[in-house]
Amino acid sequence: MEDDRWTKNLILALEDQMGSYADGSLEKSVLYQVLGLSLACCSDRTYVLHWLERLIESANYLEAAEKEKVAEILSFAALDHLDLTLATLDDCGAGIDFKMGLSALLTHHKDYKTGRRGHLLKTLILAYGRVAIRAPKEFLLKSGEAEILKKVLDLYRMSFQVLGVKIESQARQDTHLKLLFCESVASICKAISEAQDGNFQLGCKKELLEALLKAFWSYPLLSG
């Protein structure tokens, strides 16, 4: 209990320092990592879960620095709280398309029009890739494909629809989304492959290749 009290005070102190460093600076990147490690060291799982949920809910996904903050903190927190981190990511992803009621529908429409929904999806895709890099070998062998790789594939597909309505023409113009998807998939596959000592087998290989090839086929050609 005494150790947890010290760790929680450290987490609060680190939060207070967030505004002291420039976005994209090495100092701020280290701060994210130390904050994530501090969460990993905290044995109060309820506190950690609530902190991660607050991080997800309060982030401004329209800012690139906020995407990096969420992804880095979650990935380092996952070192000792992988289940809580994945649950937080999963709940956030599920909440994108399963809100109910008129106010939620209006929020969905507003999020799409402002771009927030797309940026949130990108952040989740980025975070899953970072988590895979630091996930234990045993987890990757047993659940890496189902709990990380397939989640990223589902999130990528969600980028092409809002409330079940396809928006492929808009989404396919998003080069950053496609590059981020490819980068995350590469990180996850590399982590799983290394965990399997090179004996790399994927059950979702066909659908994954289809998504990757479709992304490349729709990649805009350079003119001139």
Secondary structure, 3 states (H helix, E strand, C coil): CHHHHHHHHHHHHHHHCHHHCCCCCHHHHHHHHHHHHHHHHCCCHHHHHHHHHHHHHHCCCCCHHHHHHHHHHHHHHHHHHHHHHHHHHHHHHHHHHCCCCHHHHHHHHHHHHHCHHHHHHHHHHHHHHHHHHHCCHHHHHHHHHHHHHHHHHHHHHHCCEECCEECHHHHCCCHHHHHHHHHHHHHHHHHHHHHCCCCCCCCCHHHHHHHHHHHHHCCCCCCC
